[in-house]
Amino acid sequence: MNATGWKESKWTRGALQVALWSGLFAACRSEPAASGEVTASASASAAAAAAATPEAASSETAIVPAGDVAADTAASSLPPESFSSGESVTIESAVGLGCEARAKDHWLELLCRKRNGTGGRPVRAIRDLEAYQAAQQPASSAGSSATTEAPERAAPPVADALEEAGTNAAGELPNVVEADDQGELRVAVPWRDGHSAKIRVQWTDTAYDLEVSGTRAKLMLPVHLALRKACAKLKQDSAAVVSAAQKRQGAAALTAVDTAKLPSFGGCQMAGLGAWALSLTELRAAGAGADRALTSDLRVVHLDPEGHRTEASFGSLTFAPRGLRCPAPMVYDYDDDGQHELIVRYELVRLPAGTEPASLPMVFTLKDGQVRPYERLDPMAPGGTSVEQLDFDMRPDVADWGPYLAFLQEGCGASQCPARIEGPRFFAYSLKDGGFSRTHKSALDALRRACPKSPSSVVALQGKSVNVRQTAKNLGCAKAWGADAATLTSQLEQHRAALCGELADCPLLSVLRGWATRTPPAKL
């Protein structure tokens, strides 16, 4: 995943998950990106939005010589009935789209199964897109006329008009191949020197062009020029905000330390044939030393395939220099309506003294022409959000630290004071109906892996002081196992000297006392 290091994404379940969760570029990241880039979705499937940029929105196979596929065999005018014994052909990004390819007897078959990595289902493959679109128009017109003149008669379906179009120009293969009753789509194309083809493959949430030239193939995401320009402007506008902040005077001016690991905003993440972005509209700096604060005002922007813009406020994030991590946003069609939701991941790692983190929405959707928080997900806890796939359903599950996250400064009481302490992560499991559950078995199993048992003592002694991080995790786990506040508070008071040193009370002990009284999002 993204080098900014959200180590919670432990994709160890095989090559499929690796392909699905490989973020190519970040719309909000610490590395600068080329102006105007349109990024493949670092979504549940980076491969399901394989176009890293509109200028290079494709992924290719290695060349497979046609003679190696079926040596000394004359090319057939029709594809084999079965490709099960064919040679596997690697088309990069096909796996993330839920597809695989095999070659046999100088033919290539692309097989796309029930879901792609962003939740879309395969619908159809079209050999001649212009002919398909032309066939749709008469059907639509006839349907309108039939409805007007004879309301009792249903308009003829588009499929009937397409059936009349029959086959492609060669008269051998149907122009439109629909997914079968099992939800699988199979399309065959000649795989031999001297032959080329472009086939539009459609899912409920996106479309790709399968381009074949001889024995080379690539999947290419069609990107409208207007969308490229809109993405370029978003990127430029966000960069201009940073540049303006650097030119201010005094403490309001961004310094080299402030910008050292400042995420880059405004890069587009492809979502179907449109895009999402997290745009920076204002950046303010104030204070010095432990009080140095950076505040970013952010907006969630949706661009349709023609680059038309719809947006809403994400909110403001305040953080200390080098205190914000923001991996690439992700997209997934949670509610199966053909429109990707945007998943915003971020992590506050250091806050200015006296600052409390804000609680911000994690998932956004486009409904009725408006960008808004996804209502099927309850608000996440302040301080950061993350994503992991807890099982093999390909749906991104989301997580936070519940109420067990705090930021410390020097002099917290212990001999060593980390900038941040947290308990275990609590997951909201993504349900097939578009909702989320904190108490689903997979969510509880993940919590149990972090907290195998209730700790006998929450305070992890380390010499005359304590291991602050382990103590914080122990307390969060104890709450997940149902420990009561009185028991935990008693344990903390017994080790007051280790927690606070020579102080009668201290910020660390105060934070942990507060945690002891808070209710976890889920219990074991």
Sequence and secondary structure as in RCSB ss.txt:
>XXXX:A:sequence
MNATGWKESKWTRGALQVALWSGLFAACRSEPAASGEVTASASASAAAAAAATPEAASSETAIVPAGDVAADTAA
SSLPPESFSSGESVTIESAVGLGCEARAKDHWLELLCRKRNGTGGRPVRAIRDLEAYQAAQQPASSAGSSATTEA
PERAAPPVADALEEAGTNAAGELPNVVEADDQGELRVAVPWRDGHSAKIRVQWTDTAYDLEVSGTRAKLMLPVHL
ALRKACAKLKQDSAAVVSAAQKRQGAAALTAVDTAKLPSFGGCQMAGLGAWALSLTELRAAGAGADRALTSDLRV
VHLDPEGHRTEASFGSLTFAPRGLRCPAPMVYDYDDDGQHELIVRYELVRLPAGTEPASLPMVFTLKDGQVRPYE
RLDPMAPGGTSVEQLDFDMRPDVADWGPYLAFLQEGCGASQCPARIEGPRFFAYSLKDGGFSRTHKSALDALRRA
CPKSPSSVVALQGKSVNVRQTAKNLGCAKAWGADAATLTSQLEQHRAALCGELADCPLLSVLRGWATRTPPAKL
>XXXX:A:secstr
  TTT TT    S HHHHHHT   S SSBSS   TT EE   SS SGGG  SSGGG EEEB    HHHHSTT   
 SS  S  TTSEEE BTTTTTTTEEEEEETTEEEEEE S  TTS  EEEEES HHHHHHHHHHHHHHHHHHHHH 
TTS    HHHHHHHH B TTSSSBSEEE  TTS EEEEEE STT EEEEEEEESS EEEEEEETTEEEEE    H
HHHHHHHHHHHHHHHHHHHHHTS GGGS  HHHHTT  B   EEEETTEEEEEEEEEEEEE  GGG EEEEEEEE
EEE TT  EEEEEEEEEEE TT EE    EEE TT SSS EEE  EEE    TT        EEEEETTEEEE T
TS    TTEEEEE  STT   EEEE TT EEE  TTSSSSS  SEEE   EEEEE TTS EESSSHHHHHHHHHH
 SS  S S  EETTEE HHHHHHHHHHHHHTT  HHHHHHHHHHTHHHHHTT SS HHHHHHHHHHTS  SS  
